[in-house]
Amino acid sequence: MSTVVLLAMTGLGLGALYFLIASGLSLIFGLMDVLNFAHGALLSIGAYGTWWAASGNLPGAGPGGAGFVLAVLFGTAVGTVAAVVLELAVVRPLYTRPREQVLATVGVGLAVPALLSGIWGSDALRFPGPEALSGTFSLLGAEIPVNRLVLIAAAVVVLVALRLFLGRTRHGLVVRAGVEDRAMVTALGIDVRKAFTLVFAIGGSAAALGGALGGLYFGSVDPRQGTSLLIFAFVVVVTGGMGSVTGAAAASVVIGLVQQFANYYTAAGLGDLAVVVLLAALLLVRPRGLTGRLA
Amino acid sequence: MSTVTGTPDRTSGTPAAPSDAPAGADTARLLRWWPAAVLVVLIVAPYSALPLPGLLDGPVGSAGSLQLLATCLLFGALATGYDLLLGRTGLLSFGHALYFAAGSYATNTIMLEAGLPFAVSALVGVCFGIALALVLGSVSLRVTGIGFSMVTLAFAQAGSILVSRNPGGFTGGEEGRAAPAELLPSGLVGIEHTANLYWVALGYLVLTLAVVHWAVRSPTGRVWEGIKENERRVEVLGLRPYGFKLTAFVLAGALAALGGLVHLLLTGGSTPQTTTSDFTLSLLVMVVLGGSGTRWGPMVGGILYTWADHRLGDLAGSGAVADLPAVLRVPLSQPLFLLGVLFVAVVHLLPGGLARLPSRLGSALRAPRGTTGAGAAARKENRHS
């Protein structure tokens, strides 16, 4: 029983991490038809930003307590700025050429991890975190690391915030309408490109937050982390239906749990395999994703 | 089908002559043979002791330089094969690495586990790669657009995970597996035979260029072009794109499997790096860098990328860059950063890749003459009206 609980909580934690990446990816793809290959790089930027601040380089920030919160905020802010710069400088000039937009993000996804490993080395660096988050707590007889809870809580907060933003605000309405039919929104005289920058900022901040908290989850940061998580985020986006935040949340829970349980109860690595095979099978059976949204 | 095969005379027509033909027909005819001249230079390169400081570490004929040149040629060929999908048929596959790795790993595993001679293993290995491309291609092509890209990515990722998990000790996991030297032809083993490996890579490049050139000029190749431009219209013409796309996929897969075989010989083993999605992405970068859908572009991109990837790091370690301040030194010491930035720049500023550079420069040089004439007059007219 305790193993099942531990696996479930770890799976949920992993799913929360996937959701933080996939929610932005899904919105960006749904609105702009751009599969953002640089999204993993945004996560890495967030992770390194937090690591840099928490290592004592930023005044006031540190590995414990309020200092760590400040470090996470700093990492998230850096990731958001990077996402906005990416949209304005790289993606926007290619507005009329969708395939080139994808290619340009591939280039950025290649360049950023290389730059990070040039500055801080290609080896994994120990991630400093508060004492309170490095311990475990008991749940139904299982000792569960606290950082799983942090990730889950962050994902829930992001999900609720995104739902409120999309459902209750005017900008959210524009984004939702843009996902449905971009041409119609443009025809109604609304500048969708402002919404493009907005979803990039939202997606970038969610991914950077994921990077910052992912550092806690993995205990280290390395330049390739974001890129290796990106594939599973793609799986989540496709499974949940592109452009749907709620779908991405449901899918990330499923994917995280499937991966953890299959990895434990069958041979190691089979869970990862199961997930990618699931993606292929799903696309072939239901090309529009689980929620029936346009894929 | 009949509408396409009915016009063989168009397919057998002479290749497009250079547009500046009237200036000197004889010169133009001679200039058209430049690939042959380049080929001759490449064939005799191992006999040369010419030093190319900066470009290569030692003289051209030294083992290290030949190894690098052979790798460049191999990737030039691989990119050319990949462009069969991307630039010729408009299929964005993220799983091309799988068929490359299949050729390498299957051949290696058969030699190691069954102890069969190299020729038999190579044949079976390449056939395995082709069969894999046929099966997975026929499944992946059931979805279109970005869905196809994702399915190919998923299959390649599954292959990558399988290889790194080392089932039954067949793949060697993260370490990869060295090929059994005693089973390989003796002329292709050892540092003193690097020239032979170089010629194998060159032969593979020539074969790939010939196959791609022949394929895109065949009736099927014309349908590929149509599918790339507008798939719906091809359907309206009464053709089923599925079969044509599958042909392109399997042909590209076969070329990749053959490339895996060359890579096995060249590096003396199979490495899991060749199975990753990063490997496919680097092929994508090569193709777009050089010029997707052009005859020489992907090859140029592949050669340039591979050379830069190997040499830029060495150059950064050498004196000139090491003395620079950190702000300049760090980015310059990362070949992938430079390549990524160059790639983004090419995508932005040079649609069509490096292959379009000569014609773009040419039109830029001609442009000033054009604007002083009719163009400017017309524009002036417009402004007044």
HADDOCK unambig.tbl for C-alpha pairs under 7 A between the chains (distance, minus, plus):
assign (segid A and resid 100 and name CA) (segid B and resid 347 and name CA) 6.42 0.50 0.50
assign (segid A and resid 104 and name CA) (segid B and resid 344 and name CA) 5.06 0.50 0.50
assign (segid A and resid 104 and name CA) (segid B and resid 347 and name CA) 6.38 0.50 0.50
assign (segid A and resid 107 and name CA) (segid B and resid 340 and name CA) 4.48 0.50 0.50
assign (segid A and resid 107 and name CA) (segid B and resid 341 and name CA) 6.59 0.50 0.50
assign (segid A and resid 107 and name CA) (segid B and resid 343 and name CA) 5.81 0.50 0.50
assign (segid A and resid 107 and name CA) (segid B and resid 344 and name CA) 5.48 0.50 0.50
assign (segid A and resid 108 and name CA) (segid B and resid 340 and name CA) 6.11 0.50 0.50
assign (segid A and resid 110 and name CA) (segid B and resid 336 and name CA) 6.54 0.50 0.50
assign (segid A and resid 110 and name CA) (segid B and resid 337 and name CA) 6.76 0.50 0.50
assign (segid A and resid 110 and name CA) (segid B and resid 340 and name CA) 5.46 0.50 0.50
assign (segid A and resid 111 and name CA) (segid B and resid 336 and name CA) 5.92 0.50 0.50
assign (segid A and resid 111 and name CA) (segid B and resid 337 and name CA) 4.00 0.50 0.50
assign (segid A and resid 111 and name CA) (segid B and resid 340 and name CA) 4.59 0.50 0.50
assign (segid A and resid 111 and name CA) (segid B and resid 341 and name CA) 6.36 0.50 0.50
assign (segid A and resid 112 and name CA) (segid B and resid 337 and name CA) 6.80 0.50 0.50
assign (segid A and resid 114 and name CA) (segid B and resid 334 and name CA) 6.12 0.50 0.50
assign (segid A and resid 114 and name CA) (segid B and resid 336 and name CA) 5.77 0.50 0.50
assign (segid A and resid 114 and name CA) (segid B and resid 337 and name CA) 5.17 0.50 0.50
assign (segid A and resid 115 and name CA) (segid B and resid 331 and name CA) 6.14 0.50 0.50
assign (segid A and resid 115 and name CA) (segid B and resid 334 and name CA) 6.77 0.50 0.50
assign (segid A and resid 115 and name CA) (segid B and resid 337 and name CA) 5.82 0.50 0.50
assign (segid A and resid 118 and name CA) (segid B and resid 330 and name CA) 5.51 0.50 0.50
assign (segid A and resid 118 and name CA) (segid B and resid 331 and name CA) 6.66 0.50 0.50
assign (segid A and resid 118 and name CA) (segid B and resid 334 and name CA) 6.10 0.50 0.50
assign (segid A and resid 119 and name CA) (segid B and resid 330 and name CA) 6.22 0.50 0.50
assign (segid A and resid 269 and name CA) (segid B and resid 161 and name CA) 6.93 0.50 0.50
assign (segid A and resid 269 and name CA) (segid B and resid 165 and name CA) 6.49 0.50 0.50
assign (segid A and resid 273 and name CA) (segid B and resid 158 and name CA) 5.29 0.50 0.50
assign (segid A and resid 273 and name CA) (segid B and resid 161 and name CA) 6.49 0.50 0.50
assign (segid A and resid 276 and name CA) (segid B and resid 154 and name CA) 5.03 0.50 0.50
assign (segid A and resid 276 and name CA) (segid B and resid 157 and name CA) 6.94 0.50 0.50
assign (segid A and resid 276 and name CA) (segid B and resid 158 and name CA) 6.15 0.50 0.50
assign (segid A and resid 277 and name CA) (segid B and resid 154 and name CA) 6.55 0.50 0.50
assign (segid A and resid 277 and name CA) (segid B and resid 158 and name CA) 6.89 0.50 0.50
assign (segid A and resid 279 and name CA) (segid B and resid 154 and name CA) 6.60 0.50 0.50
assign (segid A and resid 280 and name CA) (segid B and resid 151 and name CA) 4.96 0.50 0.50
assign (segid A and resid 280 and name CA) (segid B and resid 154 and name CA) 5.98 0.50 0.50
assign (segid A and resid 283 and name CA) (segid B and resid 147 and name CA) 6.76 0.50 0.50
assign (segid A and resid 284 and name CA) (segid B and resid 142 and name CA) 6.91 0.50 0.50
assign (segid A and resid 284 and name CA) (segid B and resid 143 and name CA) 6.57 0.50 0.50
assign (segid A and resid 287 and name CA) (segid B and resid 143 and name CA) 7.00 0.50 0.50
